[in-house]
Amino acid sequence: MNKSAVLAKITVQLAAELELLTQAALATHAEATDDENKAEDKYDTRGLEASYLAIGQSKQAEETALALQQFQSLTLRDFAPGEPVSLGALVVLEGKGKNYYFIGPRAGGTEVQHDGRAVLVITPQSPLGRQLVGKIQGDAVQLELGGGRSEFRVALVG
């Protein structure tokens, strides 16, 4: 699997999310400051609620912008056989099927499609990321899925 192409798809998706979040925050801010949303009495909180929403959307846009910046500046490298999983690795876990993960600096949970396969971004701070960092090809990883433990094998570190 082409790791550079996966990284490019992640950055394109984050850029699209950032654009959407920015537009939503601007629209919500405009709504919060619109004259029609001024409180008519002490119980009217439409403007206040819209301003809280705009603040939340702005913070989410800032987080996405930071993630995009970090992914754009991420230097990819090839992992030699036997080299442990670290930031920038593309990891394939085999168990009940194959699962593809990209170890990224942020934006955990972002999923992209590449070559008909889903690739999930995880961070080294996530529970799965903590288990994978330092593992090498052939190592076993136990995950809790659906209330039970399942064992996976690190099939590829790329």
C-alpha positions as CSV (number, residue, x, y, z in Angstrom):
1,M,0.0,0.0,0.0
2,N,1.4,3.4,-1.0
3,K,1.9,5.3,2.3
4,S,2.4,8.7,0.5
5,A,-1.0,8.3,-1.2
6,V,-2.6,7.5,2.1
7,L,-1.1,10.6,3.7
8,A,-2.3,12.7,0.8
9,K,-5.8,11.4,1.2
10,I,-5.7,12.2,4.9
11,T,-4.6,15.8,4.3
12,V,-7.2,16.3,1.6
13,Q,-9.9,15.0,4.0
14,L,-8.6,17.2,6.8
15,A,-8.6,20.3,4.5
16,A,-12.2,19.6,3.5
17,E,-13.2,19.2,7.1
18,L,-11.4,22.5,8.0
19,E,-13.2,24.4,5.2
20,L,-16.6,23.0,6.3
21,L,-15.9,23.8,10.0
22,T,-14.8,27.3,9.2
23,Q,-17.9,28.0,7.1
24,A,-20.1,26.6,9.8
25,A,-18.4,28.7,12.5
26,L,-18.7,31.9,10.5
27,A,-22.4,31.2,9.8
28,T,-23.1,30.5,13.4
29,H,-21.2,33.6,14.5
30,A,-23.3,35.7,12.1
31,E,-26.4,34.1,13.5
32,A,-25.3,34.8,17.1
33,T,-24.7,38.5,16.4
34,D,-27.8,39.0,14.2
35,D,-30.2,41.7,15.4
36,E,-33.1,39.2,15.2
37,N,-31.4,37.0,17.8
38,K,-31.3,39.7,20.5
39,A,-32.9,38.5,23.6
40,E,-36.6,39.7,23.9
41,D,-36.6,38.9,27.6
42,K,-34.4,37.3,30.2
43,Y,-35.4,33.8,29.2
44,D,-34.6,34.2,25.5
45,T,-31.2,32.5,25.0
46,R,-31.1,32.0,21.3
47,G,-28.2,34.4,20.7
48,L,-26.3,33.0,23.7
49,E,-26.7,29.5,22.5
50,A,-25.6,30.4,19.0
51,S,-22.5,32.1,20.4
52,Y,-21.6,29.0,22.4
53,L,-22.0,26.9,19.3
54,A,-19.8,29.3,17.3
55,I,-17.1,29.1,19.9
56,G,-17.2,25.3,19.9
57,Q,-17.1,25.2,16.1
58,S,-14.1,27.6,16.1
59,K,-12.2,25.5,18.5
60,Q,-12.9,22.4,16.4
61,A,-11.7,24.3,13.3
62,E,-8.5,25.3,15.2
63,E,-7.8,21.7,16.2
64,T,-8.4,20.5,12.6
65,A,-6.1,23.2,11.3
66,L,-3.4,22.1,13.7
67,A,-3.8,18.5,12.6
68,L,-3.7,19.4,9.0
69,Q,-0.5,21.4,9.5
70,Q,1.1,18.5,11.4
71,F,0.2,16.0,8.7
72,Q,1.5,18.3,6.0
73,S,4.8,18.6,7.7
74,L,5.1,14.9,8.5
75,T,8.1,13.3,7.0
76,L,7.4,9.8,5.8
77,R,10.1,7.1,5.9
78,D,10.3,3.5,5.0
79,F,10.4,1.1,8.0
80,A,13.1,-1.6,7.7
81,P,12.1,-5.2,8.6
82,G,12.2,-5.6,12.4
83,E,11.9,-1.8,13.0
84,P,9.4,-0.9,15.7
85,V,6.1,0.9,15.0
86,S,6.3,4.7,15.5
87,L,4.8,7.9,14.2
88,G,4.3,7.7,10.4
89,A,4.0,4.0,10.3
90,L,1.4,2.2,8.2
91,V,0.4,-0.9,10.2
92,V,-1.5,-4.0,9.1
93,L,-3.0,-6.1,11.8
94,E,-4.2,-9.6,10.9
95,G,-6.7,-11.6,13.0
96,K,-10.3,-11.9,11.8
97,G,-9.5,-10.2,8.6
98,K,-7.0,-7.4,8.0
99,N,-7.1,-3.9,9.6
100,Y,-5.1,-1.0,8.3
101,Y,-3.8,1.8,10.6
102,F,-1.8,4.9,10.0
103,I,0.0,6.2,13.1
104,G,-0.5,10.0,13.0
105,P,0.3,12.9,15.2
106,R,-3.4,14.0,15.6
107,A,-6.9,13.5,14.1
108,G,-7.4,10.0,15.5
109,G,-10.5,8.4,14.2
110,T,-10.1,9.9,10.7
111,E,-10.7,7.2,8.1
112,V,-9.8,7.3,4.5
113,Q,-10.3,4.8,1.7
114,H,-7.3,3.6,-0.3
115,D,-7.2,0.7,-2.8
116,G,-10.6,-0.3,-1.6
117,R,-9.5,-0.6,2.0
118,A,-10.3,1.5,5.0
119,V,-7.3,3.0,6.7
120,L,-7.9,4.4,10.2
121,V,-5.7,7.1,11.7
122,I,-4.7,6.4,15.3
123,T,-2.4,8.4,17.5
124,P,0.3,7.0,19.8
125,Q,-1.7,8.3,22.7
126,S,-4.8,6.2,21.9
127,P,-5.3,2.8,23.6
128,L,-4.5,0.9,20.3
129,G,-1.6,3.3,19.5
130,R,-0.1,2.7,22.9
131,Q,-0.2,-1.0,22.3
132,L,1.2,-0.8,18.8
133,V,4.1,1.7,19.3
134,G,7.3,-0.3,19.8
135,K,5.8,-3.5,18.3
136,I,7.5,-5.2,15.4
137,Q,6.3,-7.3,12.5
138,G,5.1,-10.7,13.9
139,D,4.2,-9.4,17.4
140,A,0.8,-10.2,18.9
141,V,-1.6,-7.6,20.1
142,Q,-4.7,-8.2,22.2
143,L,-7.7,-6.0,21.7
144,E,-11.0,-5.8,23.5
145,L,-13.7,-6.0,20.8
146,G,-17.4,-6.5,21.5
147,G,-16.8,-7.3,25.2
148,G,-14.2,-10.0,24.4
149,R,-10.5,-10.2,23.8
150,S,-9.3,-10.9,20.3
151,E,-5.7,-11.5,19.3
152,F,-4.1,-9.8,16.2
153,R,-0.7,-10.2,14.7
154,V,1.3,-7.2,13.4
155,A,1.5,-8.4,9.7
156,L,3.2,-5.3,8.3
157,V,5.0,-2.2,9.4
158,G,5.5,0.1,6.5
